[in-house]
């Protein structure tokens, strides 16, 4: 083989090698794009599942009151005259309230981790914030804060909810004669 033929073969090999590198880069870019798309889908699925779980929890909490006329009566009486509650009724009401605050804490934790956005957080906290104007609920909340039951970030967030939010939610519930 002559030097000229070797140079031709070297040039062909370089061209083929360059094309192979380009093809490999295209394949890697395609796989990277597929992986990114799958990651976005997985993140969306996680956000949806998280929000669905939180709304199911709200439904469960509401069902407790709806299915128990006794607990509904305790709610109404707690707003009108909390002193009229018996020790047993107060214990039941406080247990329900603890569940509301735990629900809020879980929602805030998921918000901190990026599983839900702030709009969704406020939405799922509405079941809690709508009760903050109840003296017993407010007393319980202040007690939890003194005992550091929840994270400082969560308690600060709940405390920082605007009065407009609280009033808007309270107005809605007042129309339902609470």
VMD Tcl script that draws the C-alpha trace (Angstrom):
set ca {
  {0.00 0.00 0.00}
  {1.25 3.36 -0.92}
  {1.47 6.34 1.33}
  {-1.33 8.01 -0.62}
  {-3.67 5.05 -0.05}
  {-2.82 5.03 3.65}
  {-3.68 8.71 3.88}
  {-7.02 8.09 2.14}
  {-7.83 5.24 4.53}
  {-6.79 7.41 7.49}
  {-9.05 10.20 6.24}
  {-11.97 7.79 5.76}
  {-11.33 6.35 9.23}
  {-11.28 9.86 10.71}
  {-14.57 10.73 8.99}
  {-16.19 7.48 10.11}
  {-14.84 7.98 13.64}
  {-16.13 11.55 13.73}
  {-19.56 10.39 12.53}
  {-19.56 7.69 15.19}
  {-18.79 10.29 17.88}
  {-21.58 12.54 16.58}
  {-24.00 9.59 16.48}
  {-23.00 8.66 20.04}
  {-23.55 12.22 21.23}
  {-26.99 12.28 19.58}
  {-27.87 8.98 21.27}
  {-26.67 10.26 24.66}
  {-28.64 13.51 24.21}
  {-31.75 11.51 23.31}
  {-31.35 9.23 26.36}
  {-30.74 12.27 28.57}
  {-33.89 13.91 27.25}
  {-35.87 10.71 27.85}
  {-34.51 10.52 31.39}
  {-35.39 14.17 32.03}
  {-38.92 13.65 30.69}
  {-39.34 10.59 32.91}
  {-38.06 12.54 35.91}
  {-40.60 15.30 35.23}
  {-43.39 12.72 34.97}
  {-42.26 11.07 38.22}
  {-42.20 14.44 39.99}
  {-45.67 15.27 38.71}
  {-46.97 11.89 39.85}
  {-45.48 12.46 43.30}
  {-47.06 15.92 43.55}
  {-50.44 14.56 42.50}
  {-50.25 11.63 44.93}
  {-49.16 13.92 47.77}
  {-51.98 16.38 47.16}
  {-54.49 13.55 46.76}
  {-53.37 12.09 50.09}
  {-53.77 15.45 51.80}
  {-57.25 15.99 50.35}
  {-58.23 12.45 51.36}
  {-57.10 13.30 54.88}
  {-59.32 16.40 54.81}
  {-62.23 14.24 53.68}
  {-61.57 11.82 56.53}
  {-61.40 14.67 59.05}
  {-64.63 16.14 57.71}
  {-66.32 12.74 57.71}
  {-65.67 12.44 61.44}
  {-67.77 15.53 62.06}
  {-70.37 14.76 59.41}
  {-70.94 11.20 60.60}
  {-71.14 12.10 64.27}
  {-73.97 14.45 65.16}
  {-72.55 14.43 68.69}
  {-69.20 15.77 67.47}
  {-70.96 18.30 65.25}
  {-72.85 19.49 68.32}
  {-69.56 19.77 70.22}
  {-68.17 21.93 67.39}
  {-71.13 24.26 67.45}
  {-71.10 24.53 71.24}
  {-67.33 25.11 71.28}
  {-67.83 28.24 69.20}
  {-70.85 29.54 71.12}
  {-69.84 28.61 74.66}
  {-66.75 26.43 75.11}
  {-67.31 26.35 78.86}
  {-70.44 24.27 78.34}
  {-68.41 21.30 77.09}
  {-68.03 18.35 79.43}
  {-64.59 16.94 80.13}
  {-65.28 14.05 77.77}
  {-66.50 16.39 75.01}
  {-63.50 18.65 75.45}
  {-61.17 15.65 75.19}
  {-62.90 14.53 71.95}
  {-62.78 18.04 70.53}
  {-59.10 18.49 71.45}
  {-58.23 15.13 69.89}
  {-59.89 16.25 66.68}
  {-58.02 19.56 66.84}
  {-54.70 17.76 67.33}
  {-55.46 15.80 64.16}
  {-56.11 19.07 62.32}
  {-52.76 20.48 63.42}
  {-50.98 17.21 62.54}
  {-52.60 17.38 59.10}
  {-51.29 20.92 58.72}
  {-47.85 19.89 59.92}
  {-47.68 17.11 57.33}
  {-48.83 19.47 54.60}
  {-46.17 22.00 55.61}
  {-43.50 19.29 55.68}
  {-44.46 18.27 52.14}
  {-44.39 21.93 51.10}
  {-40.88 22.31 52.55}
  {-39.75 19.26 50.56}
  {-41.20 20.67 47.34}
  {-43.91 18.03 46.98}
  {-46.67 20.70 46.93}
  {-46.58 24.40 46.16}
  {-47.70 27.25 48.43}
  {-51.11 27.54 46.79}
  {-51.81 23.86 47.48}
  {-50.45 24.24 51.01}
  {-52.85 27.08 51.75}
  {-55.67 25.07 50.25}
  {-55.09 22.06 52.49}
  {-54.48 24.28 55.53}
  {-57.92 25.85 55.13}
  {-59.52 23.13 57.27}
  {-57.20 24.22 60.08}
  {-57.12 27.97 59.57}
  {-60.90 28.09 59.39}
  {-60.91 26.92 63.01}
  {-58.31 29.33 64.41}
  {-60.95 31.86 65.40}
  {-62.46 29.28 67.78}
  {-61.21 30.14 71.31}
  {-60.56 26.49 72.21}
  {-58.64 25.86 68.99}
  {-56.67 29.06 69.46}
  {-55.87 28.11 73.08}
  {-54.71 24.66 71.94}
  {-52.54 26.22 69.22}
  {-50.90 28.60 71.69}
  {-50.27 25.64 74.01}
  {-48.65 23.66 71.19}
  {-46.41 26.60 70.36}
  {-45.27 26.98 73.99}
  {-44.44 23.27 74.12}
  {-42.63 23.36 70.75}
  {-44.79 20.48 69.55}
  {-44.34 21.49 65.90}
  {-41.43 22.90 63.93}
  {-40.77 26.60 64.29}
  {-41.17 27.06 60.54}
  {-44.64 25.50 60.57}
  {-45.83 27.49 63.60}
  {-44.48 30.70 62.07}
  {-46.22 29.93 58.80}
  {-49.58 29.33 60.45}
  {-49.13 32.43 62.61}
  {-48.21 34.53 59.58}
  {-51.31 33.65 57.61}
  {-52.92 36.95 56.74}
  {-56.02 38.12 58.57}
  {-57.69 38.41 55.17}
  {-57.27 34.66 54.67}
  {-58.62 33.93 58.12}
  {-61.51 36.34 57.74}
  {-62.41 35.05 54.29}
  {-62.48 31.47 55.52}
  {-64.31 32.44 58.71}
  {-66.94 34.31 56.70}
  {-67.53 31.21 54.63}
  {-68.09 29.06 57.71}
  {-70.27 31.69 59.41}
  {-72.63 31.44 56.46}
  {-72.96 27.79 57.43}
  {-74.05 28.93 60.90}
  {-70.92 27.91 62.76}
}
mol new
graphics top color blue
foreach p $ca { graphics top sphere $p radius 0.5 }
foreach p [lrange $ca 0 end-1] q [lrange $ca 1 end] { graphics top cylinder $p $q radius 0.2 }
display resetview
